Amino acid sequence: MKIVKIGGSVITDKGKYRTPREEVMESISKLLGEYPGRMALVHGAGSFGHEKALEFGLDVPGSISGKAAEISVVINDVMSLNSMFSEHLIRNGFRGVSIPPHAIYGSNGLDLSPVTYLLNYSFSPILFGDIIMKDGKYRIISGDELCKALAEKIRPDEVIMVTDVDGIYTSDPKEFSNARLLKKVKASELSLEGKGKDATGSMMGKVENIKTMLPFTNRVKVINGNYPDRLRKALLDEDVIGTVVF
């Protein structure tokens, strides 16, 4: 059993509102469609979620009152991305069924019983970054947070996180030329310098979420989705460029 998380920066152009990367979606979908094992899939919102969430100030949790129209826009956008990606997946043989997080979040938090139900019948549940609401309040739930919740529920052998960089570095490689790729690292030794720049906290948030996943899985792999063959190797447990956290 695996959990695979496809970052929004991989399947969308995060610098352009509602801009999918269709060729990347297709190549990833082919690989996932060929994989014979059991899997839960999560994807980020990318430019279908972050841009408007930041513009509307929805990155800060608050009262639904006065924000309903803006929340509706973002939820509609992320569901549109999910629909696009799901079409690629299903066309390539992936037996996926989407579960919008806002629809399964209630007074007791996330109800993940639909996930286990689908897995029991050989479907692959698909969840995605979304806005969730409870007691008159809203907040963003990231794909990384969903991975942690899923890991706690289904106890996968591993979690594969597909990003737009080669793995986890000692600092942000897009900002610091001396950043060093961590190939294999214990969760207790994992740290990152720098700060996040999007609505869900960027790599720093990812590092913290990875730490919380390790009690529920054997390892977390972080790889670059711009090189599809790396995902194939990660799925087949072959040596691959990236980071393994254990």
Buried (B, 14 or more C-beta within 10 A) or exposed (E): EBBBBBBBBBBBBBEEBBBBBEEBBBBBBBBBBEBEEBBBBBBBBBBBBBBBBBBBEBBEEEEBEEBEEBBEBBBEBBBEBBEBBBEBBBEBEBEBBBBBBBEBBEEEEBEBEBBEEBBEEEBBBBBBBBBBBEEEEBBBBBBBBBBBBBBBBBEBEBBBBBBBBBBBBBBBBEEEEEBEBBEEBEBEEBBBEBEBBBBBBBBBBBBBBBBBBBEBBEBBBBBBBBBBEBBBBBBEEEEBBBBBBE
